[in-house]
Amino acid sequence: MTETRRAAPVEKPVALTIAGSDSGGGAGIQADLKTMEATGAFGTSAITSVTAQNTCGVESTHVLPVEEVRAQVDAVRSDFDVRAVKTGMLAVESIVDLTVEIASETDAPVVVDPVMVATSGDRLLEPDAEAAYQGLIAEATVVTPNADEAEVLTGIEVENEKSAREAGAELVGMGARSALVKGGHVPGNTVGDVLVTAEETTVFEHSRIDTEATHGSGCALSSAIAARLASGEPLDAAVEAG
């Protein structure tokens, strides 16, 4: 006799990551899905690029056709109630443009992690694609650049809390609902992540962890924020907990 399938007692909120694959498993799509699962969301994905990489560096990159990225997103959204979208490695201008289009089509929160350079120093975004990010920032619920990425996007060199506030305000001025300028690349014994909105600025301070194992840390943070937003948490709580 066939056992009747029973509904699961808990239904997790769905989050979608649009990003590159990391064969080493420490960053990219792999890190995103692990983090979303650990943070209480069901992670779905659209892969933009397949990379051969590990914690030491990126050996090669193969960017998928734009049509294939769009097909993945459409397949997910036709079957799942996506409650939050997170973007990572977009690689080329055409995929950035596609992601702007996708973001404009959704009412769900959009977390933009402007992945430009890997922790190892390998470039993950073509220079021509940098300008296209302005359109994606305008669709962002929160954009999460590190100090280097914030400088590329705004022209402001982030060296301390004051300049992080200025860069965050510039990103909000570009249309983002909020900007979290991360302080991990800024020297000091403490790390200050600066969250800027049109109404206020909040600084989250914590002791610097003495480690070189930072590969994928930005992916994990932005994915955790997306998972918490998918669960309905307010932005400031999602950022602080992430």
Secondary structure, 3 states (H helix, E strand, C coil): CCCCCCCCCCCCCEEEEEEEEECCCCCHHHHHHHHHHHCCCEEEEEEEEEEEECCCCEEEEEECCHHHHHHHHHHHHCCCCEEEEEECCCECHHHHHHHHHHHHHCCCCEEECCCCECCCCCECECHHHCCCHHHHHCCCCEECCCHHHHHHHHCCCCCCHHHHHHHHHHHHHCCCCEEEECCCCCCCCEEEEEEEECCCEEEEEEECCCCCCCCCHHHHHHHHHHHHHHCCCCHHHHHHHC
